[in-house]
Amino acid sequence: MAPSSYNAPKQPMILEIADIRIHPGKNADFEAAIERGAGSVIAQAKGFHGYKVNRSMETPERYVLQIFWATLEDHTVGFRQSPAFTEWRAIVGPFFAVPPHVEHFELVAQSD
C-alpha cells in the first residue's frame, strides 16, 4: 500500500528533465526562445501536459527544463521523431554550450 503522503495522479505522467547549459551572456535571449519554443512547438505535441523552466541561482547559465508527458513514447517517438523536434532545436539549439542531458522519471511520491 502506498504511503499516506502519496497522492497518485489521475493518470500516470512521465517527467522529462533536461539539464541545459547555455553560452554565457545569452540568458535573456535563451529565456525568450525556450518560452516561445515550448509554448508554440512542444505544446502542440501529442501527450504534452505542461512544462516548467528553472534557472540556477548559483550557475546562471544552467537551466532545468521539466516537461510532463502522458507516456514515454509521446516524447521519445511522437515528438523526438517528428519535424516538430527539428523546429524546437532550431529555436533553442543555438544557445546550447553542450548538448542537454535528458532523462525521464516516473512519480514515486508527492506532497499534498
C-alpha positions in Angstrom: 0.0 0.0 0.0 1.3 3.5 -0.9 2.2 5.8 2.0 -0.5 8.3 3.0 1.6 11.2 1.6 1.3 9.8 -1.9 -1.5 11.2 -4.0 -1.5 9.2 -7.2 -2.3 11.4 -10.2 -5.4 10.5 -12.1 -3.2 9.4 -15.0 0.4 8.5 -14.5 2.7 11.1 -16.0 6.2 10.9 -17.3 8.5 13.7 -16.3 11.3 14.6 -18.8 14.1 16.6 -17.2 16.6 18.3 -19.5 19.7 19.8 -17.8 20.7 22.6 -20.1 23.9 24.7 -20.2 23.9 27.8 -22.4 26.6 30.2 -23.6 27.4 33.0 -21.1 25.6 36.3 -21.6 22.7 34.8 -23.6 20.2 34.4 -20.7 17.5 36.9 -21.8 17.5 35.7 -25.4 17.5 32.0 -24.3 14.7 32.5 -21.9 12.6 34.2 -24.6 13.4 31.4 -27.1 12.7 28.5 -24.7 9.3 30.0 -23.7 8.5 30.6 -27.4 9.6 27.1 -28.4 7.9 25.2 -25.6 4.7 27.2 -25.8 4.3 27.1 -29.6 6.1 23.9 -30.7 6.3 21.3 -27.8 2.8 22.3 -26.5 1.3 21.0 -29.8 2.8 17.5 -29.3 0.5 14.5 -28.5 0.7 13.7 -24.9 2.1 17.0 -23.7 0.8 18.1 -20.3 2.9 21.2 -19.4 6.4 22.4 -18.8 8.5 24.4 -16.3 11.8 26.1 -16.8 14.1 27.0 -13.9 17.4 28.9 -13.9 20.2 28.1 -11.4 20.9 30.8 -8.9 24.5 29.6 -8.4 25.2 28.9 -12.1 23.2 31.4 -14.2 24.0 29.6 -17.5 22.4 26.4 -16.2 18.7 25.7 -16.7 16.4 22.7 -15.9 13.5 22.1 -18.3 10.8 19.9 -17.0 8.2 18.6 -19.4 5.2 16.4 -18.4 4.2 13.7 -20.9 1.4 11.2 -20.9 3.7 8.4 -21.9 7.4 8.0 -22.5 6.7 7.2 -26.2 4.9 10.5 -26.6 8.3 12.2 -26.1 10.8 9.6 -27.4 8.8 8.6 -30.5 5.9 11.0 -31.1 7.9 14.2 -30.5 11.6 13.4 -30.9 11.0 11.6 -34.3 8.8 14.4 -35.7 9.5 17.5 -37.7 8.5 19.5 -34.6 11.6 18.3 -32.8 13.8 19.8 -35.6 11.8 23.1 -35.3 12.3 23.1 -31.5 16.0 22.5 -31.7 16.3 25.3 -34.3 14.8 27.7 -31.8 16.8 26.7 -28.7 19.8 24.7 -30.0 22.0 27.7 -30.9 22.1 28.7 -27.2 23.4 25.3 -26.0 27.0 25.3 -24.8 26.9 21.5 -24.7 24.1 19.0 -25.6 21.5 18.9 -22.9 21.4 15.8 -20.6 17.9 14.4 -20.7 16.3 11.7 -18.5 12.8 10.5 -17.9 11.2 10.0 -14.4 8.1 8.4 -13.0 6.4 9.7 -9.9 7.1 7.8 -6.7 5.7 10.2 -4.0 4.5 13.8 -3.8 3.2 16.2 -1.2 -0.4 17.3 -0.8 
